[in-house]
Amino acid sequence: MDYRKVVYEIEKNYFSPYACLSSQTKGRDKPISECLIRTDFQRDRDRIIHSKAFRRLKHKTQVFLSPEGDHYRTRLTHTLEVSQIARTIARALRMNEDLTEAISMGHDLGHTPFGHAGERALNEKMSGYGGFSHARQSLRVVEVLEGEGKGMNLTFEVRDGIVNHTRSGHPSTLEGKIVCLSDQIAYLNHDVDDAIRGGVIKNSDLPSSVIDIFGNTHGKRINSMISDIIDHSYGRDVIEPSDKAKRAMEEFRSFMFEKVYSSPLAKAEEPKVETIIFFLFDYYLEHKEKLPEYIRRLDASDRQKVSDYIATMTDNYLVRVFEEIYVPKGWALM
């Protein structure tokens, strides 16, 4: 039995007229044999979750570099929170939950070690050569790098949502727009939670407008933001918050950049990250034979290959490689 057709029928009868139906995907660059159980978007989600790039997210920084404690977010837990928020919105609006989940799971696969500090360092080293952004790199991971240089061969809609998940992006599906907003909801709220846990700010420091509109607890704020988007978007061909919520989210974001993302605690270790990445970038440009074999085989410039390799590294692996190359080894007399 072709169980996909059951899903197709459910989507056709239940989904919003503005949803992206699984049966109408624009498909993959390379055709593959059909699965009788899963739709293409479900298969994409599974390919992402079973990838090495996805597993590496658990050892990549979200905001605070190498925090002491088990409860601070990593890039992986951020991804899971984005996915849950996005699925909640998609289900309520009768959008394609499977497509939304696949985009959510893949949106940060290209993030560098040590979060945005690593991204800024690689962007500087790639200045004049196309620059570096984690959104474009996430697309490069699924199209080229994963699978030892073979890529994942995902559908157009998932790849489009991944590369357009940032505030400046323009996804071609409403499911992609849901992920874009869910990413903002997730990082604003969990970064506040981590900042309070780390003693950077207190809950009472939040702007009064944010508390008045969204609530005074972590759970209330997330629920209010989700509810506002659902209420304002239901039955429409756009996904967006109300004007009041949009203004409050912008004030929330400005507060976070001023008080958290630019705080001495968040920024203290960043110069060390820049030093390590700059060193390793120049080292691998001079010693290209040290790059993994699948990276050397890529049809790309040497700078792109080095950038690709460093971007794949986890926080701990970046430091370990630096130590192996740069830090003198101990030795003992016989």
N, C-alpha and C positions, 0 to 999 in steps of 0.2 A: 504494500500500500504506500502511496506517495503522501506522507503525512504533511508535507509542505502545503499541499493544496487545501488542506483543512485550515491551516494558518492563513493562507491567501484569502479564503472565503470569510474567515473571521475579520480580517483586516478590511476587506471590501465592505462588509455589512456594518462594522462598528466604528472604524476610524473616522476622524474628522476628514472632510473633503480636502483639507489643506495638508494632510499627512502624506508622508512618502511611503507608498506601498512597497512591500518587499518584492512583489511580483513585477514591479516597474523599475527596478534598479537599472542604472546605465551599465552595470556589469563591471568586469575586470579587464585589465590590459591583456591578460593571458587566460583564455578559456580553460575551465576545469570541469571535470565530470560532476554532475549534479548529485546532491545528497537528498535522499528520500525522507529525511527526518527534519533537517534544519534548513531554514531560509539562508540566503546569502549573508544577511546582516548578522544572523546568529553565528554563522561560521566565522565571520570576521571577528566577532567578539571572542570566540574561542581561540582563534589563531593569536590574537593579541595576548590573552591571558596566559597562554602556554609558551609565550616567547621569552627568550633570555632578557630582552630589553625591559619587559614588564617586571621580571623578578629583580632586576637591578635597582628598581625604584625604591625598594625598601632600605637601601643604603645610600640614598641621595638626599641632601638637605632640602628642607622646605624653606624655613626662614632663618632659624638660629643655627649657626655652625657648630657642630659637635656638642650639642647640649648635654649636660649631665642629668640624666633622668630617663625613665622608660616611657613617659607619657607624652612627650613632644611629638608633633607630627613629622612624618617623613614625606617624601614625594609619593610614596605608595599609599599611605593612609589618606593623603590629600586626594589622590585619584579615586579612592573608594568613596570618600565623602562626596566628591563631585558627582560620581555615578549615582549615588543614592538620591541626591537632590534632583538630578536631571530625570531620573526614572519617575520620581514622584510627580514632577511637573508634566512629563510626557503622558503618564497614565491618566492624570486628571483632565488633560486637554485632548485626549484620544489621539495622540500622536504615536509614532512608531517607537515603542519602548526599546526594541532590540537595536535599532539604528542608533538611538540615543545612547544606549549603554556601550555599544561598540566605540563610538566616538569618544565617550568619556574615558573609557579604559585606555585608549591610545593617545589622548591629547598631549600628554607630557612625556612620551617615550624618549624624546630627543633632548630632555633636560640634562644639563651638565652636572658634573660633581660640584658640590657646594652651591647649588641653587643659582640665583641670579648673579651672585658674585662671580661664579665660574662663567656664566653667560656673558657678562660684561668683559671679562678677560679675553675670552675667545673672540668676541666681536671686535675688540681692539686689535688682536693679532690678524684678524681677517679683514681689517679695514683696507679698502682699496681693492679687495678681492671678493666683493659681494657681501661682506659682513657675516654676522652669525645671529640667528634668532632661534630660540628653542622650538617655536612653532614650525618653522621650515625644516629644522633638524628632525622633528618628530615625523614629518612627512618623509624625509630622507630615510629614516630608520625603517619605516614600513615598506617603502618602495625599493630600497637598495641594500641597506646594511644588514638587516636581520637575516638569519639563515645563511651565515657565512657569505654574504654578498648577493644572495638571491632575492631578498625582499619577501614580503608576505602575500603579495598579489591580492590586495584588498579591493573592495568595490569603490567606485568613484565617489559615492555619497559619504562613505566613511573617511576616505582620504581628504575629501573637501572639508568635512567637519573638523578634522584634526588640524589642518593647516590654517583654518580660519577661526580657531577657538579663542583668539585674543580679542581684546576690546576693539582693535582696529580691523578685525577680520569681517568678511561679508560672506557667511556660509550660504550655500545655494538651497539648503533645506531648513525648515523651521526646527527640525530636530537639532541641527547644528547650532542654531541660535539659542536653543534651550541649554545646550552644553556651555556655550559662551557665558550666559548669565549664571548658570550653576557654578561655574568656575569662580566667578566673582563672589557669589554668595558664600561658597565654601571657604575661600582663602581669607576673606574679610573676617568671618566669624571664628574660624579655627585659629587664625593668627592672633586675634584678640585673646582668645582662650589661652594660647601658649604664652603670650606676653604677660598676661595676668599671673599665670603660674610661675613665670620667671622673674616676677617682681619689676618688670619694666614699667607697667602702668597698673592702675586700679580700675575696677569696673566703673567706679564713680567718675573717672576721668573722661569717659566717653561723652561726646557732644550731647547736649540735652535734646536736640532734635532727633538724634538717632535713638535715644532711649524712649522719647515720647512716641515716636512713630513705630518703632520695631520692638521695643520692650527692654527690660533690664536684666535679662538672663540670656545665656547662649541659646537655649532651646527656643525661647520666645522670639528671638531675633530671626533665627533661621525660618521658623514657622511663618512669621509675619511676611518675610520677603517672598517666600514660596507662594503664600496665599495671595499676596498682592499681584504677582505675575499671573497666576491662574485666573483670578477675578477679572483682571484687566485684559486678558488675552483670549478668554473662552469664546469660541465661535468666530474668531477673527483670523485673518490671514497674516497676522504679525504676532510675534512673541515679544512682549516688553512690559516693564513695570509701569505703574501710574506715574504721572509727573511728580507727584509728592514723594513717592518712594524713590524715584530716580534722583531727585535732588538730595534726599537724605543719604542715599548710597554714595553719591559723589562726596558729600561732606564726610561720611564715614571713611572713605578711601583717602581723602586728603589728611584726615586725622591720623590714619595709620602710617602714611608716608612720613609725616612730621614727627610723630611720637614713637613709632615702633621701627619701621624699616630703616629710618635714619638714626636710630638711637645708638649710643656708644656700645651697648651690649651687642646689638645686631651687627654693627660695623667693625667691631674691634679686631676680629680675625681676618677680615677681608683682604688687607694688604698681603698677608701671607699666602692666601689663595692665588692672588694675582702673581706673586713671585714664583710660586711653584708652576703654575700653568705657563707663564712666559718662559721659564727655564725649559720645561719639557717640550714646549712647542719648538723652540730653537734647536733643542737636542735632536728631536726626531727629524727635523728638516735636514740636519747634517748627517744623521744616521738612519736613513730610510730603511735600511736592511733590518732594523730592529722592530719595525712595524709588523703586526701579524700578517700572515701570508694573504689572507682574504682582503685585507685593507690594501696591500701592495697591488693586488690584481684589479682594483677598482679603476674604472675609466674616469679619472678625475685628476686635477692638478695635485702636486705634492702637498701644497698648503691645505687643500681640501681633505686629503687623506689624513694628514696629521690632525686637523680639526675633528674629523670623524672619529678618530681613535680616542682622542682625549675626551670628547663628549660622551663616549660610551662608558667611561670609567666611573666607578662609584667613589664616594669620598675617601674611603679607606684605601682603595686600590691606588688612587692618585697619589696619596701620601706614601704608600709602600713603594711604588715605582720610583718616586722622587728620592726616597731614602736609598734604594738600591743603587741608583745612578750617582747620587751626589754625596751621600754621607759615607765617610771612610768606615771600612769594616774592621772589627777588632781581630787581632791575631795573637798567637801565643808561640813562645819559643819552645822548640822541641827539647 
